[in-house]
Amino acid sequence: MEKEKQKKRKSKKRETDILETKKNSGLRNRETNIISFVFAGLFLFMMGYLVWFNVTEAPDIINSPYNKRVDNQETKVVRGDILAADGSILATTETDEDGNETRSYPFGKVFCHVVGLSSAKSGIEGEENYHLLSEDGNVLKQLASDATGQKAMGNTSVTTLDVDLQEAAYKAIGSNKGAVIVMEPSTGKILAMVSKPDYDPNDASTDYSEWLTYDSADSVLLNRATQGLYPPGSTFKIITALEYIREYDADSYSYHCTGSAYIQGGTSIPCFDNKAHGTEDLETAFANSCNSAFSTIGTQLNRSAFKNLCSTLMFNSNLPIGIEYNSSSFTLDDSSGISEAQETAIGQGKTMMTPIHNLMITAAIANDGVMMTPYLVDHVQTADKIIVEQTTPTALATVATADEAEQLTQYMRAVVTQGTGYALKNASYKAAGKTGSAQYDSSDNVHSWFVGFAPYDDPEVAICVILEGGYTGVRNASYVAKEVLDAYFN
């Protein structure tokens, strides 16, 4: 009897031990699974991060002037050339009999800002620093260079820049401060970029420290085409008109201009020279650049919608430009007063724009409302002319519908045929554009703007010109634009 009881107790203990073992085993399996899932999740996160980093962040870090690993390549690689679209040499490395290397810029001042300086890692020299100090040629040649200690030749960056057009823009702006940029609206390809005051990059080794002492108003190192911030003046009426088209029936618009406009709670806005334009529709108000009409329009617009439009147009945003730039700013919102709404609508007040951004918006109108990513480098090739990287034109955003772009083009054509853009009226090509005069201080000096494209019905090229106040030798920016467009078409 006692033996049977012992057997039962042992059997029950075994069952309990088995249950405990299974229970403990289940706990261990669950803990193991949790740990496995955590590590698998971390692994997938790291893989995703590495992919994201290499696509979005790595190019900037590689080209950063603070990345000394790239600069260390100079001990074994001769910095490659920068070429114009036609193969003309814009920057090259010359080596004397003693092996001393000097960076040379055959065109001197003409391309100084856009090509930049290798020593300062500015312009294309900075954007393409990694490629210019890389060797992607024949592997056997690379091994031979490493074995002999002889320097390899770096890659060549072939730009989109047109020598004839660049020289025409450089000549047209004369001795004035300002900038000229020319772009192909269908691709974003930049054909010319000039900024003045300028400098001779061949003198950088002796004069760079002096250039750094100039104040911002006279800085020769500032690329005004991409870094200069200016009130856009009446060129901003392109954006104001676009917002009005979206909110109202533009065909029924009518306004009687008496030479100035005053709105209760706001301020008095005069037209240029207090000229009374009489009764206008939206097209003639735009063509006449009527401040009275557009300052009144500014108070009628939905400010949230206006702000959203400007956000779509990339105000207060980073621009995808490889060289140094500044962001344009737009501050109007629901809390803004009537005066600010009036001033903003005519491109005064707090709004500030860079010429490159103004051009991007203008080119988008020329391209059926599609804004393209601007670019300066067409492709990168080895010293043996084997292409290792090719730029593909990329749409940045659709900022207007095709119908909206067509209507704005009609208004911009009227600027040339019957309005303030008379400098281009009798040109051999049919241009569309918008002039602008922007006050910037208490003096009588104004900045002069012109943005436009041609031919208006099948745009090949878009242009932006800014002349800083106090300019001489030309009546306004539209005359500079005409000289450049004449060089392109003729």
Buried (B, 14 or more C-beta within 10 A) or exposed (E): EEEEEEEEEEEEEEEEEEEEEEEEEEEEEEEEEEEEEEEEEEEEEEEEEEEEEEEEEEEEEBBBEEBEEBEEBBEBBBBBBBBBBEEBBBBBBEEEEEEEEEBEBEBEBBBBBBBBBBEBBBBBBBBBBBBBBBBBBBEEBBEEBEEEEEBBBBBBBBBBBBBBBBBBBBBBBBEBBBBBBBBBBBBBBBBBBBBBBBBBBBBBEEBBEEBEEBEEEEBBBBBBBBBBBBBBBBBBBBBBBBBBBBBBEBEEBEBEBEBBBEBEEBBEBBBBEEBEBEEBBBBBBBBBBBBBBBBBBBBEBEBEEBBEBBEBBBBEBEBBBBBBBBBBBBBBEEEBEBBBBBBBBBBBBEBBBBBBBBBBBBBBBBBBBBBBBBBBBBBBBBBEEEEBEEBEEEEBBBBBEEEBBBBBBEBBBBBBBBBBBEBBBEBEBBBBBBBBBBBBEEEEEBBBBBBBBBBBEEBBBBBBBBBBBEBEEBEBBBBBBBBBBBBBBE
